[in-house]
Amino acid sequence: MPIIVDIDVMLARRKMQVGALAERIGITPANLAVLKNGRAKAVRFTTLEALCEVLECQPGDLLRWEPESPAGGGAPSGA
């Protein structure tokens, strides 16, 4: 997926544990883990707002886009 979630980076900068963040933004640690690990298909703006408020950051500090490598554009497997 070309959207990269950098919650881990902000947690480390703020010296905060995942459980504490989940509690402060009002979601379960399991749901935060889904978001943090890039497995979420969507993010509510209210959740994004709460993340930014608690972590004292901007949405761009948490989310970034990286282009996918083109399919078949590289060397063949096993080469």
PDB file of N, CA, C and O in Angstrom:
ATOM      1  N   MET A   1       0.848  -1.177   0.000  1.00  0.00           N
ATOM      2  CA  MET A   1       0.000   0.000   0.000  1.00  0.00           C
ATOM      3  C   MET A   1       0.894   1.242   0.000  1.00  0.00           C
ATOM      4  O   MET A   1       1.851   1.310   0.771  1.00  0.00           O
ATOM      5  N   PRO A   2       0.599   2.202  -0.838  1.00  0.00           N
ATOM      6  CA  PRO A   2       1.465   3.373  -0.947  1.00  0.00           C
ATOM      7  C   PRO A   2       1.293   4.402   0.184  1.00  0.00           C
ATOM      8  O   PRO A   2       2.086   5.341   0.264  1.00  0.00           O
ATOM      9  N   ILE A   3       0.291   4.257   1.054  1.00  0.00           N
ATOM     10  CA  ILE A   3       0.152   5.155   2.196  1.00  0.00           C
ATOM     11  C   ILE A   3       0.883   4.523   3.374  1.00  0.00           C
ATOM     12  O   ILE A   3       0.563   3.410   3.790  1.00  0.00           O
ATOM     13  N   ILE A   4       1.866   5.241   3.906  1.00  0.00           N
ATOM     14  CA  ILE A   4       2.674   4.754   5.017  1.00  0.00           C
ATOM     15  C   ILE A   4       2.223   5.479   6.287  1.00  0.00           C
ATOM     16  O   ILE A   4       2.089   6.702   6.298  1.00  0.00           O
ATOM     17  N   VAL A   5       1.993   4.717   7.348  1.00  0.00           N
ATOM     18  CA  VAL A   5       1.565   5.272   8.632  1.00  0.00           C
ATOM     19  C   VAL A   5       2.779   5.317   9.555  1.00  0.00           C
ATOM     20  O   VAL A   5       3.405   4.290   9.817  1.00  0.00           O
ATOM     21  N   ASP A   6       3.106   6.501  10.043  1.00  0.00           N
ATOM     22  CA  ASP A   6       4.288   6.703  10.877  1.00  0.00           C
ATOM     23  C   ASP A   6       3.939   6.979  12.341  1.00  0.00           C
ATOM     24  O   ASP A   6       4.593   7.791  12.994  1.00  0.00           O
ATOM     25  N   ILE A   7       2.917   6.308  12.850  1.00  0.00           N
ATOM     26  CA  ILE A   7       2.550   6.501  14.253  1.00  0.00           C
ATOM     27  C   ILE A   7       3.693   6.064  15.161  1.00  0.00           C
ATOM     28  O   ILE A   7       3.944   6.701  16.183  1.00  0.00           O
ATOM     29  N   ASP A   8       4.389   4.986  14.802  1.00  0.00           N
ATOM     30  CA  ASP A   8       5.515   4.512  15.615  1.00  0.00           C
ATOM     31  C   ASP A   8       6.571   5.595  15.796  1.00  0.00           C
ATOM     32  O   ASP A   8       7.132   5.752  16.881  1.00  0.00           O
ATOM     33  N   VAL A   9       6.834   6.338  14.728  1.00  0.00           N
ATOM     34  CA  VAL A   9       7.838   7.401  14.786  1.00  0.00           C
ATOM     35  C   VAL A   9       7.420   8.460  15.807  1.00  0.00           C
ATOM     36  O   VAL A   9       8.225   8.894  16.631  1.00  0.00           O
ATOM     37  N   MET A  10       6.155   8.868  15.743  1.00  0.00           N
ATOM     38  CA  MET A  10       5.680   9.899  16.664  1.00  0.00           C
ATOM     39  C   MET A  10       5.613   9.370  18.094  1.00  0.00           C
ATOM     40  O   MET A  10       5.892  10.113  19.035  1.00  0.00           O
ATOM     41  N   LEU A  11       5.248   8.102  18.274  1.00  0.00           N
ATOM     42  CA  LEU A  11       5.244   7.512  19.616  1.00  0.00           C
ATOM     43  C   LEU A  11       6.646   7.542  20.206  1.00  0.00           C
ATOM     44  O   LEU A  11       6.824   7.887  21.374  1.00  0.00           O
ATOM     45  N   ALA A  12       7.629   7.186  19.414  1.00  0.00           N
ATOM     46  CA  ALA A  12       9.014   7.189  19.896  1.00  0.00           C
ATOM     47  C   ALA A  12       9.468   8.604  20.245  1.00  0.00           C
ATOM     48  O   ALA A  12      10.126   8.813  21.264  1.00  0.00           O
ATOM     49  N   ARG A  13       9.117   9.570  19.405  1.00  0.00           N
ATOM     50  CA  ARG A  13       9.506  10.961  19.674  1.00  0.00           C
ATOM     51  C   ARG A  13       8.870  11.496  20.952  1.00  0.00           C
ATOM     52  O   ARG A  13       9.466  12.302  21.666  1.00  0.00           O
ATOM     53  N   ARG A  14       7.656  11.039  21.230  1.00  0.00           N
ATOM     54  CA  ARG A  14       6.930  11.514  22.410  1.00  0.00           C
ATOM     55  C   ARG A  14       7.166  10.607  23.623  1.00  0.00           C
ATOM     56  O   ARG A  14       6.667  10.877  24.715  1.00  0.00           O
ATOM     57  N   LYS A  15       7.943   9.514  23.416  1.00  0.00           N
ATOM     58  CA  LYS A  15       8.214   8.549  24.496  1.00  0.00           C
ATOM     59  C   LYS A  15       6.913   8.067  25.128  1.00  0.00           C
ATOM     60  O   LYS A  15       6.753   8.072  26.349  1.00  0.00           O
ATOM     61  N   MET A  16       5.977   7.647  24.255  1.00  0.00           N
ATOM     62  CA  MET A  16       4.658   7.217  24.696  1.00  0.00           C
ATOM     63  C   MET A  16       4.422   5.769  24.286  1.00  0.00           C
ATOM     64  O   MET A  16       4.852   5.343  23.215  1.00  0.00           O
ATOM     65  N   GLN A  17       3.748   5.027  25.129  1.00  0.00           N
ATOM     66  CA  GLN A  17       3.407   3.646  24.841  1.00  0.00           C
ATOM     67  C   GLN A  17       2.106   3.582  24.035  1.00  0.00           C
ATOM     68  O   GLN A  17       1.261   4.472  24.123  1.00  0.00           O
ATOM     69  N   VAL A  18       1.963   2.505  23.245  1.00  0.00           N
ATOM     70  CA  VAL A  18       0.771   2.334  22.407  1.00  0.00           C
ATOM     71  C   VAL A  18      -0.491   2.316  23.258  1.00  0.00           C
ATOM     72  O   VAL A  18      -1.484   2.953  22.905  1.00  0.00           O
ATOM     73  N   GLY A  19      -0.465   1.598  24.369  1.00  0.00           N
ATOM     74  CA  GLY A  19      -1.648   1.509  25.227  1.00  0.00           C
ATOM     75  C   GLY A  19      -2.080   2.861  25.763  1.00  0.00           C
ATOM     76  O   GLY A  19      -3.273   3.155  25.831  1.00  0.00           O
ATOM     77  N   ALA A  20      -1.111   3.685  26.146  1.00  0.00           N
ATOM     78  CA  ALA A  20      -1.429   5.022  26.658  1.00  0.00           C
ATOM     79  C   ALA A  20      -2.043   5.879  25.554  1.00  0.00           C
ATOM     80  O   ALA A  20      -2.997   6.616  25.800  1.00  0.00           O
ATOM     81  N   LEU A  21      -1.503   5.787  24.345  1.00  0.00           N
ATOM     82  CA  LEU A  21      -2.060   6.553  23.223  1.00  0.00           C
ATOM     83  C   LEU A  21      -3.480   6.105  22.924  1.00  0.00           C
ATOM     84  O   LEU A  21      -4.370   6.937  22.747  1.00  0.00           O
ATOM     85  N   ALA A  22      -3.699   4.799  22.866  1.00  0.00           N
ATOM     86  CA  ALA A  22      -5.040   4.270  22.585  1.00  0.00           C
ATOM     87  C   ALA A  22      -6.044   4.779  23.610  1.00  0.00           C
ATOM     88  O   ALA A  22      -7.148   5.189  23.253  1.00  0.00           O
ATOM     89  N   GLU A  23      -5.665   4.751  24.875  1.00  0.00           N
ATOM     90  CA  GLU A  23      -6.557   5.225  25.939  1.00  0.00           C
ATOM     91  C   GLU A  23      -6.856   6.708  25.787  1.00  0.00           C
ATOM     92  O   GLU A  23      -8.001   7.134  25.938  1.00  0.00           O
ATOM     93  N   ARG A  24      -5.833   7.491  25.491  1.00  0.00           N
ATOM     94  CA  ARG A  24      -6.016   8.951  25.393  1.00  0.00           C
ATOM     95  C   ARG A  24      -6.843   9.367  24.182  1.00  0.00           C
ATOM     96  O   ARG A  24      -7.529  10.387  24.229  1.00  0.00           O
ATOM     97  N   ILE A  25      -6.789   8.581  23.077  1.00  0.00           N
ATOM     98  CA  ILE A  25      -7.590   8.960  21.903  1.00  0.00           C
ATOM     99  C   ILE A  25      -8.930   8.234  21.861  1.00  0.00           C
ATOM    100  O   ILE A  25      -9.770   8.530  21.012  1.00  0.00           O
ATOM    101  N   GLY A  26      -9.133   7.282  22.776  1.00  0.00           N
ATOM    102  CA  GLY A  26     -10.442   6.642  22.892  1.00  0.00           C
ATOM    103  C   GLY A  26     -10.698   5.500  21.927  1.00  0.00           C
ATOM    104  O   GLY A  26     -11.843   5.282  21.531  1.00  0.00           O
ATOM    105  N   ILE A  27      -9.662   4.761  21.536  1.00  0.00           N
ATOM    106  CA  ILE A  27      -9.870   3.565  20.733  1.00  0.00           C
ATOM    107  C   ILE A  27      -9.155   2.396  21.414  1.00  0.00           C
ATOM    108  O   ILE A  27      -8.320   2.593  22.297  1.00  0.00           O
ATOM    109  N   THR A  28      -9.493   1.188  20.991  1.00  0.00           N
ATOM    110  CA  THR A  28      -8.876   0.022  21.601  1.00  0.00           C
ATOM    111  C   THR A  28      -7.436  -0.115  21.116  1.00  0.00           C
ATOM    112  O   THR A  28      -7.110   0.318  20.010  1.00  0.00           O
ATOM    113  N   PRO A  29      -6.573  -0.714  21.935  1.00  0.00           N
ATOM    114  CA  PRO A  29      -5.201  -0.965  21.476  1.00  0.00           C
ATOM    115  C   PRO A  29      -5.169  -1.815  20.201  1.00  0.00           C
ATOM    116  O   PRO A  29      -4.291  -1.631  19.358  1.00  0.00           O
ATOM    117  N   ALA A  30      -6.109  -2.733  20.057  1.00  0.00           N
ATOM    118  CA  ALA A  30      -6.163  -3.567  18.845  1.00  0.00           C
ATOM    119  C   ALA A  30      -6.447  -2.723  17.609  1.00  0.00           C
ATOM    120  O   ALA A  30      -5.820  -2.914  16.567  1.00  0.00           O
ATOM    121  N   ASN A  31      -7.387  -1.794  17.719  1.00  0.00           N
ATOM    122  CA  ASN A  31      -7.701  -0.924  16.572  1.00  0.00           C
ATOM    123  C   ASN A  31      -6.544   0.018  16.267  1.00  0.00           C
ATOM    124  O   ASN A  31      -6.270   0.308  15.102  1.00  0.00           O
ATOM    125  N   LEU A  32      -5.863   0.496  17.303  1.00  0.00           N
ATOM    126  CA  LEU A  32      -4.693   1.341  17.073  1.00  0.00           C
ATOM    127  C   LEU A  32      -3.594   0.539  16.384  1.00  0.00           C
ATOM    128  O   LEU A  32      -2.899   1.065  15.514  1.00  0.00           O
ATOM    129  N   ALA A  33      -3.431  -0.718  16.761  1.00  0.00           N
ATOM    130  CA  ALA A  33      -2.420  -1.572  16.128  1.00  0.00           C
ATOM    131  C   ALA A  33      -2.719  -1.770  14.646  1.00  0.00           C
ATOM    132  O   ALA A  33      -1.801  -1.768  13.826  1.00  0.00           O
ATOM    133  N   VAL A  34      -3.990  -1.942  14.295  1.00  0.00           N
ATOM    134  CA  VAL A  34      -4.380  -2.084  12.884  1.00  0.00           C
ATOM    135  C   VAL A  34      -3.982  -0.833  12.110  1.00  0.00           C
ATOM    136  O   VAL A  34      -3.439  -0.930  11.010  1.00  0.00           O
ATOM    137  N   LEU A  35      -4.243   0.320  12.670  1.00  0.00           N
ATOM    138  CA  LEU A  35      -3.882   1.584  12.028  1.00  0.00           C
ATOM    139  C   LEU A  35      -2.367   1.745  11.969  1.00  0.00           C
ATOM    140  O   LEU A  35      -1.811   2.093  10.927  1.00  0.00           O
ATOM    141  N   LYS A  36      -1.711   1.491  13.081  1.00  0.00           N
ATOM    142  CA  LYS A  36      -0.262   1.675  13.205  1.00  0.00           C
ATOM    143  C   LYS A  36       0.520   0.773  12.251  1.00  0.00           C
ATOM    144  O   LYS A  36       1.565   1.166  11.732  1.00  0.00           O
ATOM    145  N   ASN A  37       0.013  -0.425  12.027  1.00  0.00           N
ATOM    146  CA  ASN A  37       0.704  -1.394  11.177  1.00  0.00           C
ATOM    147  C   ASN A  37       0.324  -1.281   9.703  1.00  0.00           C
ATOM    148  O   ASN A  37       0.743  -2.108   8.893  1.00  0.00           O
ATOM    149  N   GLY A  38      -0.462  -0.271   9.350  1.00  0.00           N
ATOM    150  CA  GLY A  38      -0.795  -0.036   7.950  1.00  0.00           C
ATOM    151  C   GLY A  38      -1.842  -0.978   7.386  1.00  0.00           C
ATOM    152  O   GLY A  38      -1.963  -1.105   6.168  1.00  0.00           O
ATOM    153  N   ARG A  39      -2.603  -1.641   8.249  1.00  0.00           N
ATOM    154  CA  ARG A  39      -3.621  -2.585   7.774  1.00  0.00           C
ATOM    155  C   ARG A  39      -5.011  -1.961   7.692  1.00  0.00           C
ATOM    156  O   ARG A  39      -5.945  -2.602   7.211  1.00  0.00           O
ATOM    157  N   ALA A  40      -5.162  -0.726   8.153  1.00  0.00           N
ATOM    158  CA  ALA A  40      -6.469  -0.060   8.119  1.00  0.00           C
ATOM    159  C   ALA A  40      -6.820   0.342   6.695  1.00  0.00           C
ATOM    160  O   ALA A  40      -5.951   0.733   5.915  1.00  0.00           O
ATOM    161  N   LYS A  41      -8.081   0.242   6.370  1.00  0.00           N
ATOM    162  CA  LYS A  41      -8.561   0.654   5.048  1.00  0.00           C
ATOM    163  C   LYS A  41      -9.066   2.089   5.065  1.00  0.00           C
ATOM    164  O   LYS A  41      -9.240   2.701   4.010  1.00  0.00           O
ATOM    165  N   ALA A  42      -9.303   2.629   6.257  1.00  0.00           N
ATOM    166  CA  ALA A  42      -9.816   3.989   6.386  1.00  0.00           C
ATOM    167  C   ALA A  42      -9.459   4.515   7.766  1.00  0.00           C
ATOM    168  O   ALA A  42      -9.167   3.745   8.681  1.00  0.00           O
ATOM    169  N   VAL A  43      -9.485   5.839   7.905  1.00  0.00           N
ATOM    170  CA  VAL A  43      -9.251   6.493   9.189  1.00  0.00           C
ATOM    171  C   VAL A  43     -10.310   7.572   9.341  1.00  0.00           C
ATOM    172  O   VAL A  43     -10.485   8.406   8.452  1.00  0.00           O
ATOM    173  N   ARG A  44     -11.004   7.559  10.449  1.00  0.00           N
ATOM    174  CA  ARG A  44     -11.979   8.617  10.710  1.00  0.00           C
ATOM    175  C   ARG A  44     -11.229   9.917  10.999  1.00  0.00           C
ATOM    176  O   ARG A  44     -10.173   9.909  11.633  1.00  0.00           O
ATOM    177  N   PHE A  45     -11.776  11.006  10.538  1.00  0.00           N
ATOM    178  CA  PHE A  45     -11.155  12.296  10.807  1.00  0.00           C
ATOM    179  C   PHE A  45     -11.122  12.574  12.310  1.00  0.00           C
ATOM    180  O   PHE A  45     -10.185  13.206  12.799  1.00  0.00           O
ATOM    181  N   THR A  46     -12.131  12.111  13.047  1.00  0.00           N
ATOM    182  CA  THR A  46     -12.125  12.323  14.490  1.00  0.00           C
ATOM    183  C   THR A  46     -10.949  11.590  15.138  1.00  0.00           C
ATOM    184  O   THR A  46     -10.346  12.096  16.085  1.00  0.00           O
ATOM    185  N   THR A  47     -10.623  10.395  14.629  1.00  0.00           N
ATOM    186  CA  THR A  47      -9.474   9.641  15.143  1.00  0.00           C
ATOM    187  C   THR A  47      -8.181  10.341  14.765  1.00  0.00           C
ATOM    188  O   THR A  47      -7.278  10.464  15.592  1.00  0.00           O
ATOM    189  N   LEU A  48      -8.083  10.798  13.528  1.00  0.00           N
ATOM    190  CA  LEU A  48      -6.895  11.517  13.081  1.00  0.00           C
ATOM    191  C   LEU A  48      -6.709  12.799  13.889  1.00  0.00           C
ATOM    192  O   LEU A  48      -5.592  13.139  14.280  1.00  0.00           O
ATOM    193  N   GLU A  49      -7.807  13.506  14.136  1.00  0.00           N
ATOM    194  CA  GLU A  49      -7.742  14.724  14.943  1.00  0.00           C
ATOM    195  C   GLU A  49      -7.254  14.414  16.361  1.00  0.00           C
ATOM    196  O   GLU A  49      -6.416  15.135  16.901  1.00  0.00           O
ATOM    197  N   ALA A  50      -7.774  13.351  16.958  1.00  0.00           N
ATOM    198  CA  ALA A  50      -7.362  12.973  18.311  1.00  0.00           C
ATOM    199  C   ALA A  50      -5.887  12.572  18.341  1.00  0.00           C
ATOM    200  O   ALA A  50      -5.170  12.930  19.274  1.00  0.00           O
ATOM    201  N   LEU A  51      -5.431  11.835  17.333  1.00  0.00           N
ATOM    202  CA  LEU A  51      -4.016  11.468  17.248  1.00  0.00           C
ATOM    203  C   LEU A  51      -3.143  12.719  17.191  1.00  0.00           C
ATOM    204  O   LEU A  51      -2.144  12.821  17.903  1.00  0.00           O
ATOM    205  N   CYS A  52      -3.524  13.665  16.344  1.00  0.00           N
ATOM    206  CA  CYS A  52      -2.745  14.894  16.199  1.00  0.00           C
ATOM    207  C   CYS A  52      -2.743  15.708  17.486  1.00  0.00           C
ATOM    208  O   CYS A  52      -1.722  16.291  17.855  1.00  0.00           O
ATOM    209  N   GLU A  53      -3.880  15.750  18.168  1.00  0.00           N
ATOM    210  CA  GLU A  53      -3.965  16.519  19.405  1.00  0.00           C
ATOM    211  C   GLU A  53      -3.077  15.900  20.484  1.00  0.00           C
ATOM    212  O   GLU A  53      -2.304  16.606  21.131  1.00  0.00           O
ATOM    213  N   VAL A  54      -3.183  14.587  20.679  1.00  0.00           N
ATOM    214  CA  VAL A  54      -2.419  13.919  21.739  1.00  0.00           C
ATOM    215  C   VAL A  54      -0.929  13.904  21.421  1.00  0.00           C
ATOM    216  O   VAL A  54      -0.103  14.125  22.307  1.00  0.00           O
ATOM    217  N   LEU A  55      -0.577  13.644  20.153  1.00  0.00           N
ATOM    218  CA  LEU A  55       0.835  13.578  19.765  1.00  0.00           C
ATOM    219  C   LEU A  55       1.424  14.943  19.418  1.00  0.00           C
ATOM    220  O   LEU A  55       2.617  15.062  19.138  1.00  0.00           O
ATOM    221  N   GLU A  56       0.573  15.976  19.441  1.00  0.00           N
ATOM    222  CA  GLU A  56       1.001  17.342  19.120  1.00  0.00           C
ATOM    223  C   GLU A  56       1.743  17.392  17.786  1.00  0.00           C
ATOM    224  O   GLU A  56       2.904  17.791  17.705  1.00  0.00           O
ATOM    225  N   CYS A  57       1.019  16.968  16.737  1.00  0.00           N
ATOM    226  CA  CYS A  57       1.621  16.916  15.409  1.00  0.00           C
ATOM    227  C   CYS A  57       0.578  17.251  14.355  1.00  0.00           C
ATOM    228  O   CYS A  57      -0.583  17.510  14.675  1.00  0.00           O
ATOM    229  N   GLN A  58       0.998  17.244  13.110  1.00  0.00           N
ATOM    230  CA  GLN A  58       0.121  17.474  11.967  1.00  0.00           C
ATOM    231  C   GLN A  58      -0.182  16.128  11.296  1.00  0.00           C
ATOM    232  O   GLN A  58       0.590  15.182  11.452  1.00  0.00           O
ATOM    233  N   PRO A  59      -1.295  16.024  10.551  1.00  0.00           N
ATOM    234  CA  PRO A  59      -1.602  14.771   9.860  1.00  0.00           C
ATOM    235  C   PRO A  59      -0.448  14.274   8.976  1.00  0.00           C
ATOM    236  O   PRO A  59      -0.222  13.070   8.857  1.00  0.00           O
ATOM    237  N   GLY A  60       0.273  15.209   8.364  1.00  0.00           N
ATOM    238  CA  GLY A  60       1.407  14.830   7.520  1.00  0.00           C
ATOM    239  C   GLY A  60       2.564  14.214   8.289  1.00  0.00           C
ATOM    240  O   GLY A  60       3.437  13.579   7.697  1.00  0.00           O
ATOM    241  N   ASP A  61       2.576  14.398   9.613  1.00  0.00           N
ATOM    242  CA  ASP A  61       3.585  13.749  10.434  1.00  0.00           C
ATOM    243  C   ASP A  61       3.251  12.274  10.647  1.00  0.00           C
ATOM    244  O   ASP A  61       4.126  11.473  10.979  1.00  0.00           O
ATOM    245  N   LEU A  62       1.984  11.922  10.456  1.00  0.00           N
ATOM    246  CA  LEU A  62       1.522  10.558  10.703  1.00  0.00           C
ATOM    247  C   LEU A  62       1.330   9.751   9.427  1.00  0.00           C
ATOM    248  O   LEU A  62       1.467   8.528   9.438  1.00  0.00           O
ATOM    249  N   LEU A  63       1.014  10.425   8.336  1.00  0.00           N
ATOM    250  CA  LEU A  63       0.700   9.752   7.069  1.00  0.00           C
ATOM    251  C   LEU A  63       1.566  10.306   5.954  1.00  0.00           C
ATOM    252  O   LEU A  63       1.776  11.514   5.852  1.00  0.00           O
ATOM    253  N   ARG A  64       2.066   9.405   5.119  1.00  0.00           N
ATOM    254  CA  ARG A  64       2.806   9.846   3.926  1.00  0.00           C
ATOM    255  C   ARG A  64       2.529   8.877   2.790  1.00  0.00           C
ATOM    256  O   ARG A  64       2.159   7.723   3.008  1.00  0.00           O
ATOM    257  N   TRP A  65       2.715   9.370   1.575  1.00  0.00           N
ATOM    258  CA  TRP A  65       2.469   8.584   0.381  1.00  0.00           C
ATOM    259  C   TRP A  65       3.787   8.218  -0.268  1.00  0.00           C
ATOM    260  O   TRP A  65       4.669   9.063  -0.423  1.00  0.00           O
ATOM    261  N   GLU A  66       3.918   6.958  -0.646  1.00  0.00           N
ATOM    262  CA  GLU A  66       5.057   6.495  -1.427  1.00  0.00           C
ATOM    263  C   GLU A  66       4.519   5.737  -2.624  1.00  0.00           C
ATOM    264  O   GLU A  66       3.661   4.868  -2.468  1.00  0.00           O
ATOM    265  N   PRO A  67       5.003   6.046  -3.810  1.00  0.00           N
ATOM    266  CA  PRO A  67       4.503   5.345  -4.990  1.00  0.00           C
ATOM    267  C   PRO A  67       4.866   3.866  -4.929  1.00  0.00           C
ATOM    268  O   PRO A  67       5.919   3.480  -4.421  1.00  0.00           O
ATOM    269  N   GLU A  68       3.962   3.055  -5.460  1.00  0.00           N
ATOM    270  CA  GLU A  68       4.244   1.629  -5.556  1.00  0.00           C
ATOM    271  C   GLU A  68       5.216   1.406  -6.702  1.00  0.00           C
ATOM    272  O   GLU A  68       5.191   2.131  -7.697  1.00  0.00           O
ATOM    273  N   SER A  69       6.073   0.402  -6.560  1.00  0.00           N
ATOM    274  CA  SER A  69       6.952   0.079  -7.674  1.00  0.00           C
ATOM    275  C   SER A  69       6.095  -0.549  -8.775  1.00  0.00           C
ATOM    276  O   SER A  69       5.188  -1.328  -8.482  1.00  0.00           O
ATOM    277  N   PRO A  70       6.373  -0.216 -10.037  1.00  0.00           N
ATOM    278  CA  PRO A  70       5.552  -0.725 -11.145  1.00  0.00           C
ATOM    279  C   PRO A  70       5.638  -2.242 -11.234  1.00  0.00           C
ATOM    280  O   PRO A  70       6.714  -2.820 -11.078  1.00  0.00           O
ATOM    281  N   ALA A  71       4.519  -2.872 -11.482  1.00  0.00           N
ATOM    282  CA  ALA A  71       4.474  -4.335 -11.618  1.00  0.00           C
ATOM    283  C   ALA A  71       5.234  -4.748 -12.879  1.00  0.00           C
ATOM    284  O   ALA A  71       4.995  -4.220 -13.965  1.00  0.00           O
ATOM    285  N   GLY A  72       6.127  -5.676 -12.718  1.00  0.00           N
ATOM    286  CA  GLY A  72       6.888  -6.163 -13.852  1.00  0.00           C
ATOM    287  C   GLY A  72       7.960  -5.212 -14.329  1.00  0.00           C
ATOM    288  O   GLY A  72       8.591  -5.458 -15.358  1.00  0.00           O
ATOM    289  N   GLY A  73       8.184  -4.112 -13.593  1.00  0.00           N
ATOM    290  CA  GLY A  73       9.155  -3.128 -14.019  1.00  0.00           C
ATOM    291  C   GLY A  73      10.579  -3.461 -13.641  1.00  0.00           C
ATOM    292  O   GLY A  73      11.520  -2.851 -14.150  1.00  0.00           O
ATOM    293  N   GLY A  74      10.746  -4.422 -12.752  1.00  0.00           N
ATOM    294  CA  GLY A  74      12.084  -4.761 -12.281  1.00  0.00           C
ATOM    295  C   GLY A  74      12.613  -6.005 -12.947  1.00  0.00           C
ATOM    296  O   GLY A  74      12.046  -6.495 -13.924  1.00  0.00           O
ATOM    297  N   ALA A  75      13.698  -6.508 -12.415  1.00  0.00           N
ATOM    298  CA  ALA A  75      14.289  -7.740 -12.937  1.00  0.00           C
ATOM    299  C   ALA A  75      13.387  -8.915 -12.608  1.00  0.00           C
ATOM    300  O   ALA A  75      12.711  -8.901 -11.579  1.00  0.00           O
ATOM    301  N   PRO A  76      13.362  -9.932 -13.458  1.00  0.00           N
ATOM    302  CA  PRO A  76      12.555 -11.108 -13.193  1.00  0.00           C
ATOM    303  C   PRO A  76      13.019 -11.802 -11.917  1.00  0.00           C
ATOM    304  O   PRO A  76      14.195 -11.742 -11.559  1.00  0.00           O
ATOM    305  N   SER A  77      12.077 -12.466 -11.229  1.00  0.00           N
ATOM    306  CA  SER A  77      12.417 -13.175 -10.013  1.00  0.00           C
ATOM    307  C   SER A  77      13.426 -14.252 -10.299  1.00  0.00           C
ATOM    308  O   SER A  77      13.340 -14.931 -11.323  1.00  0.00           O
ATOM    309  N   GLY A  78      14.387 -14.421  -9.406  1.00  0.00           N
ATOM    310  CA  GLY A  78      15.383 -15.447  -9.559  1.00  0.00           C
ATOM    311  C   GLY A  78      16.527 -15.054 -10.483  1.00  0.00           C
ATOM    312  O   GLY A  78      17.411 -15.869 -10.749  1.00  0.00           O
ATOM    313  N   ALA A  79      16.524 -13.827 -10.971  1.00  0.00           N
ATOM    314  CA  ALA A  79      17.578 -13.416 -11.897  1.00  0.00           C
ATOM    315  C   ALA A  79      18.777 -12.858 -11.178  1.00  0.00           C
ATOM    316  O   ALA A  79      19.753 -12.466 -11.817  1.00  0.00           O
TER     317      ALA A  79
END
